[in-house]
Amino acid sequence: MLVAHWEEIATWPDIRLDPDTGAYEALDDAGMLRMYTVRDARSGTLAGYAAYIVRTHLHYRQSKQAVQDVLFLRTDYRRGQTGRQLIEYADAQLAAEGVQVVYHHVKTAHNFGPLLERIGYEHVENIYAKRLHS
């Protein structure tokens, strides 16, 4: 499913997908990685996932915060409430462990910002990227 995710949202598809599994394992070992999934109720098939990196913020050491690393829902599950339920479930789990703030990165070409705003998120920042090398 990660390949389908990358194929859909990659800004520069010529930069090949090559996840640093060792870094993810280190984050998990350090207790900083959270992964939530949603499955089809009938078949148990994976329908989507959301991963977050959780730690105290570098600027606010007293504040535990979560940054969404990846969020994906298969296209056949995007109608209805599945995406909203996945995000709200993750929010509830993160809140239960004391996370004070959650950040989501939203691609301009795949803008789910309106959904986030409907469930209480605020548009607080824009991120810009510039490709320096091919």
N, C-alpha and C positions, 0 to 999 in steps of 0.2 A: 504494500500500500504506500510505502514511503516513496517509491519510484513514481507512482501515479501522482502523488502529491507534488513532487519536484517537477514532473513534466507539466503540470498545470500552472504552477506559480513561479517557476524560476524566472528571475529578471534577466539573467544572462545564461541561457541554456547551454552555451558552449563551455561553461565552467561545470565540469562533471560532478555529479553527486558522489561524495566520498566521505561519509560520516566518520568522525573520530570516535570510534567505539571505546577506545581506551579512556578518552576524556569523559565520556558519558558514564563509564564504569566508575571512574574516580569521583565524579559528582555524586553518583549513587552511593558509593562507599562512604563519602563524606556526609551523607544524609541531606544532600541539597537537590536531588532530582525527584520530581513527582510526575507520575504518568497515570493518566485516567483514560479509560476506553469506554466505548459504547458498542454494544453488540445487538444484532437483530434478535428480537424476543423469540422468534420461532426457530430459527436455524442456529443461533449462537455465533453466526458469522460476524467478524469484526467490521463495524460500520464506520468507525472513526476513532480519533485519539486526540489528546491534548497533553503536552508535556510542559512543565514549568521548572525553572531553576529558582530555588528558594534559599534565601540567606538574608542576613542583616545588610542593609543598604550601605554602600561605601561612604555616603555622605551623612547617614543617620544611623549610627551604630545601634541605637536602641530600637530601631524599627525593622522588623522582619518583613520582607517584601518578596513577591513572586513575579518573575518575568516569564511570560509565555515564550517558549522556544519554538514549538510547532503546534499547530492546530489544524486538523483536517477531518472532513466528513465526506464520505463517498457521495458522488453526485446524486445517486438514487435515494439518499436519505436527507437531502437538503430541503425538501418541502416539509412543512409541518414544524414540529417543535423539537426535533432531535438535537439540532445544534444548540439551541437555547438550553435544553435540559443538560447537555454535556457541560456547557460553560457554568451553569448554575450549580451543578453537582460539584465541579472542581472548586468553584468559589466556596461552597459550603465546607468542603474538606479542608481547604486552605485556611479558612476562617477558624475552623475547629482547632487547628494547630497554632493559632496565634498570628497568622499572616495579617498585617495591617493594610497593605496596598497590593493590588494585582495590576500588572501592566500587560497589555496585548499589543503586539505588532500587527498592523493591518496593511496589507498590500493595496495600493491605489487601484490596481486592476482587479482586485477581488475584495472589494470593500464590504466588510460586515460590520462596519462602525455603527450603522443605524440599529442593528440588533444589539450591540453592546450598549448603546445609549438607552434603548428601551428597557434594559435590565439594570440600569443605574450607573453605568460607566460614564465618565466625562472625557471629552476630547481635550487632552492636556498637552500634547506635543506632536510635532511632525518630525519624521526622520528623512533625511536626504542622503542619497548615495551617488558617488561618482566613480566610474570605472577608470582606473589609471593604466592598466595593462591588459592586453588581449591574450 
